[in-house]
Amino acid sequence: MQDHRILESSIHYPSSRILAAVPEDNYHTTMGKKDEKAATGSIFLGVDEKTWGKAGTGWVDYIPEYECTGGSTDPADRHCPHTLKDADDMGLPHKGREGRLLHVNLASFRDPLCPRTLKYMFTKATRPQDLRVRVLQQNIPEEDEDCLEGYCRMMAELRAETGGGDTSSGGPPGSNDCPHRDQVFIHQIHASEAAGPTYARGLIGIDMLKAFEEKKISQQDFCMSTDSHMDFEPEWDERMVEMWDLTENEYAVLSTYVANIDQLGTNLNGQHEVPHLCMVTFTSQVRTHATKCARNLPRPKLTNAIWGAGLSFSKCHAELKVPVDPYTPGIFDGEEFNRAARFWTHGYDIYTPHRVYVLHDYPGSQHNPKTSGWGHGKFTMEETAKGNARLKTMLDMPGGESDPEKALVMKRSKYGLGDRRSLDELIQFSGIDLRHRKVTIDGKNRCGNIQWVPFAEYPKGVNYIPRYNETTEDPLDVPYDKTSVWYDPQIDGVGAGLVARAVKTEEVQDQAILEREKADEEAAHAAHEKEAKELAGSDLHKEHQALKEMLAAHDSESPQSPEIGHREVISNAAAAALKAEHLEEVHVFPPLIRGANGGIPKGRFHVGPMKFMAKHGVEHLPMQIQLSIMIMVIGICAAVIVTTGNVGRMTSKSKKRG
């Protein structure tokens, strides 16, 4: 333990306050009694002093009250999240599951673990009869087992093993029925029609809106979105609801990169250690990055609007208001922060779960080449480029829509931003400089204690789902009311209906900045072309060997390292790229979707468009395999060049002899 602890690098809305570092002797005097430390929990900020300074690294105490007060004792500074109002409770208790269904959404691509996920989900639930599961299944029917049929087969096997009984034993003894079969809804599309995770989740969102119109989903039900290769702790459904209730926020969304299944039934490190999302990096998009951790939290912790697709748990009005954007085929990087921004501007807040009840089978899913083959789907690179530009437009990132009027229409559309909080407020709260592609606007680490940002609730209440034109997807709830960030008194104060709206001057980027960004992108592109031409004569094999040795060494690092076990685990390739950051002079470029707008990320191994990788899905393979393929291709090219040269010389000699 260090001689001095950093109390915290605190973020207070609307202004920032930094609490001074406190010597350890005074640490608990400042925060309270020493034996209260375990009750409040602690948060790991990281070790990157270069970016965050000393005050933005190490461990800090979690202060739940800070989320309302921002560290101030002035009652005027106290702002707490909105709780459920009597007018919106639909006659239901304000807490608990009574009268509420739990809807679970799964996107599955040729996943043989999907049936097992359903089995664990139902057999370990306290109230399996109240579950409703929607699976977007992308299979090759002749080759892949149907998720529901596989689940029924497993339940029959379980019934034979146990003699039958309740759901946990496979159902009634001697029965041929499949327990809860009618509670699982399969939306089947052929694997060849797949277009990536956002497209799949977008189709589920459309299904949910249809079910809502058919009164099969209530805004006050609970909704959970996760993957199709999961496991669950016993009584997971009740525990998730109880955990959500602890936020005391009707707009809470629990989200994280969930732990691996080997932690099932485990109190990690004996301190209820959980993953904590709070940082991003920039690739072709903005991407969740460098997962941190928290320990012994007494309740879910408010985050700086960082959302993970692996787990999202909320009231269903959140899923109905902020459905996944289906117009982003082939997108991987960028989907998570885009949805986080949309959630947050609609008034929703992202929380880190303080306990682990849903777990992910990372080895079982990532080691199966079938489940990562969606890159062979129906989408084109042009469609992916449009999707990338769309995401950048929503966040004011370089490379988005250049026409301000069109950009504003897109932001206000069905899959655009909300109108409860502004994008400027999001940038200040998250600390991420989206407009200039920088991970921080002020060098302050927002992984620690942060204050909730107030907003005015929609006048029609939390359960109201905004309406949009089915064809244009333009908003129908116009004119905007005075609580909306889109409100314009010159337009919304008179008349009604959808009218043309002038773009506010502050929403238009400075032309000099745009020209400078364009010049930077062109310079980066030229540099990468030069690197590609020099690749053939480089020491590439030695660098690959260095990377291979580094990866092996990294895997054997001491478990006492604070960063170990908290890296993001989206894919083997992403993990390898993160590990490679530790090597000097060896940088692995992030996964790219070719043809996207915006600059090409810097990378020593960049080799031009590499269309063969995009076409054949090689970019979804583990990094070691990708590197091996690159070496093989370069070797073949070199062999062709050498062979061509030898043939040319032999031909020349033959002519001379003749």
QUIUR-V524456 format. One record per backbone hydrogen bond with DSSP energy under -1.0 kcal/mol. NH is the residue of the N-H (numbers start at 1). CO is the residue of the C=O. If there is no record, write none. Layout:
BEGIN
{{NH,CO} {NH,CO}}
END
This chain:
BEGIN
{{11,449} {24,3} {26,23} {30,26} {31,27} {32,28} {36,33} {37,34} {40,36} {41,37} {42,295} {43,60} {44,293} {45,58} {49,47} {52,48} {53,49} {56,53} {57,54} {58,46} {60,43} {62,41} {66,63} {67,64} {68,65} {69,65} {70,66} {72,69} {77,74} {78,75} {79,68} {88,85} {92,89} {100,97} {102,130} {103,222} {104,132} {105,224} {106,134} {108,136} {110,138} {114,111} {117,113} {118,114} {119,115} {120,116} {121,117} {122,118} {123,119} {124,120} {130,127} {131,128} {132,102} {133,183} {134,104} {135,185} {136,106} {137,135} {137,187} {138,108} {139,189} {143,140} {144,140} {150,146} {151,147} {152,148} {153,149} {154,150} {155,151} {156,152} {157,153} {158,154} {159,155} {160,156} {161,157} {162,158} {163,159} {165,171} {169,166} {170,167} {171,166} {175,172} {181,178} {183,180} {184,181} {185,133} {187,135} {189,137} {191,139} {193,190} {194,191} {200,196} {201,197} {202,198} {203,199} {204,200} {205,201} {206,202} {207,203} {208,204} {209,205} {210,206} {211,207} {212,208} {213,209} {214,210} {215,212} {216,211} {221,218} {222,101} {223,314} {224,103} {225,312} {226,105} {231,359} {233,357} {235,124} {236,233} {239,235} {240,236} {241,237} {242,238} {243,239} {244,240} {245,241} {246,242} {247,244} {248,245} {250,82} {252,249} {253,349} {254,313} {255,351} {261,360} {263,260} {264,261} {266,263} {268,266} {270,267} {271,268} {273,268} {274,294} {276,292} {281,287} {283,285} {287,281} {289,279} {292,276} {294,274} {295,42} {296,271} {301,352} {303,350} {305,303} {312,225} {313,254} {314,223} {316,221} {317,219} {318,315} {320,316} {321,317} {322,318} {330,195} {331,328} {335,332} {338,334} {339,335} {340,336} {341,337} {342,338} {343,339} {344,340} {345,341} {346,342} {347,344} {348,343} {349,251} {351,253} {352,301} {359,231} {360,259} {361,229} {362,360} {365,361} {366,362} {367,363} {373,370} {376,373} {377,374} {378,194} {384,380} {385,381} {386,382} {387,383} {388,384} {389,385} {390,386} {391,387} {392,388} {393,389} {394,390} {395,391} {396,393} {397,392} {400,397} {407,403} {408,404} {409,405} {410,406} {411,407} {412,408} {413,410} {414,473} {416,413} {417,411} {420,345} {421,345} {426,422} {427,423} {428,424} {429,425} {430,426} {431,427} {433,438} {434,432} {438,433} {441,431} {451,11} {452,67} {461,458} {464,461} {469,474} {473,469} {476,467} {478,476} {484,481} {485,419} {487,484} {491,488} {492,488} {507,504} {508,505} {514,510} {515,511} {516,512} {517,513} {518,514} {519,515} {520,516} {521,517} {522,518} {523,519} {524,520} {525,521} {526,522} {527,523} {528,524} {529,525} {530,526} {531,527} {532,528} {533,529} {534,530} {538,535} {543,539} {544,540} {545,541} {546,542} {547,543} {548,544} {549,545} {550,546} {551,547} {552,548} {553,549} {554,550} {555,551} {557,554} {561,558} {564,561} {566,563} {575,571} {576,572} {577,573} {578,574} {579,575} {580,576} {582,579} {583,580} {596,593} {606,603} {613,610} {614,610} {615,611} {616,612} {618,613} {620,617} {621,618} {626,622} {627,623} {628,624} {629,625} {630,626} {631,627} {632,628} {633,629} {634,630} {635,631} {636,632} {637,633} {638,634} {639,635} {640,636} {641,637} {642,638} {643,639} {644,640} {645,641} {646,642} {647,643} {648,644} {649,645} {650,646} {651,647} {652,648} {653,649} {654,650} {655,651} {656,652} {657,653} {658,654}}
END
